[in-house]
Amino acid sequence: MSLKKKREGEKEIVVRRRSKKGHGEAHSGAWKVAFADFTLAMMALFMVLWIINPSKSSAPITAEDPVSNPLMEGMINIFDGFDAPVELEARPSQPEPQPEPKKADEATEEPIPSKIYRTRQELEQLAELIDVLSGKLDALTNLEVAVVPQGLRILIKDDEQRYMFERGSAKLNPHFKTLLGNLAEVLSKVENRIIISGHTDATQYRRSALYNNWNLSGDRALVARNVLVQSGLPGERILQVTALADVMPLNPLEPTDGINRRIELLLLTERAEVLYRELFGESYPQARLNRQLTPSGT
């Protein structure tokens, strides 16, 4: 067999030769781009962490605090492209907490100073406290307070459903006993002298010829005085307890009207107390006694 035929029966072997790349081509600059991106990302992360780093104060950063947190919307940070400096508005100071206003039913819980009430303004403030007290005790129709030239007038009276005393007697009903007891707590801090007077209507007392409206009004005034003292009002503050029967009605046109039945307390001003004492001749007996104690000359 010829050499030509032998070669035709064999498979042709093809050998490809690859050219070797140089050392410089294997180490191209592509890795530098990746490293630069990584470095830039780390720098950006560092800057963000540095910006949002909390201050030395112990107060934590909150989303509601735009000054401490510059990443809040609308604030300026290093990523804003402003060339000129921008002045930020000063942070408004936090307002000091104000005490809550007291409710109306807490007005009487304020401590009442122990003193003599001299001016009209002071007496009006005391009247307001007593008005609040009457509201708390469901006694708005039973208690009336007014500032008068002589001081503070406190009127305690019946209403359509409740009588202060049982008819024809000096027996005090529980509602008014509670009212007088609470009133004594307020008046115990008031150093003004007090006059208590009892009043009846014009209906005549018929149980006994020896007992009439004068006796009844006096007994009722004494009962009111005793309840006040037992509830804490110093006894020496009461200057007089008097009976006035039906001679000073609130409604002169209707002498038998139940509105005329009442107990009145009058807190005297200092001037009114002096005039009252002079009215009963206190200065005259004292001057006469001083003259008797003075030794006669020789």
C-alpha positions, 0 to 999 in steps of 0.5 A: 500500500502506498503512503498516499493511501495510508494517509487517506485512511487515517484521521487528520490531527489538527493542533492549535497553538495558543500564543502566551500572553504577556505578564502585564496583560494578566494584571490589567486595571479592572480591579482598580475600578472595583476597589475605587467603588468600594472605597467610595462606598466606605467613605460615604458610609463613614460620613453618614455615620459621623453625621448621625452620631449622637451628641454628648448629651444624654438625650437620645435623637428622635425623629421629632428633633430636626436639629439633632437629626440632620437627615430629616426632610427639609434640613441641610446636610453635606449632600445638599449642593449649596455653594453659599452658606445658609443660616439656620433659624434658631431652635425655639426654646421649649415652653415651661410647663404651666400648672393645670387650672384647678377645677371649680370643685377644688376651690375650697380645698385651697388653704384659707389663711387665718386672718382678719378680713379687712377690705371689700376685696378680701370679703368678696373672695371669702364670699366666693369660697362660701358660695362654692361650698354651698354648691358642693353641699347642695345648699345653693337655695339655703345659703346666701352671702353678701358683702355689706358695709358692716362686713360679710352677711351670711344668710341661712334659710329654708327652701320649698322642700327643706326647713332648717328647723321643725315648725314651732321648735328649735330642732335642727334638721340634718341637712342644715346641721351638715351645712353649719358644720362645713361652714364652721370649718371655713369660718374657723380661719376667719378672725373677724368677730361674729354676730348670730341672729335668729328670725321667725315669720309673723305666725304667732307661737300658740303652745304657751303664753310664756313662749313666743317668737322671741323665745323661739328665734333666740333658741334657734340662734343658740342652737346654730351657735352651738353647732358652729362651736362644736364643729371647730369655730372658736367660741370667743369669735362670737360676739353676740347671739341675739333674738329678733323674732319677726321684727326684721322680715326679708319680705315685709309685704308678706310677714308670714312668708317662710322666707322670713324664717332664717339664721343670719351670721354677720362677720364684722369688720374691725371698724364695725366691731369698734362701733358695736362696742361703743354702741353698748357703752363698752368704752364708758364703763372702762373709763369709769373703772379706770377713774375709780382705780386711780388714787386721789391726789392729796 
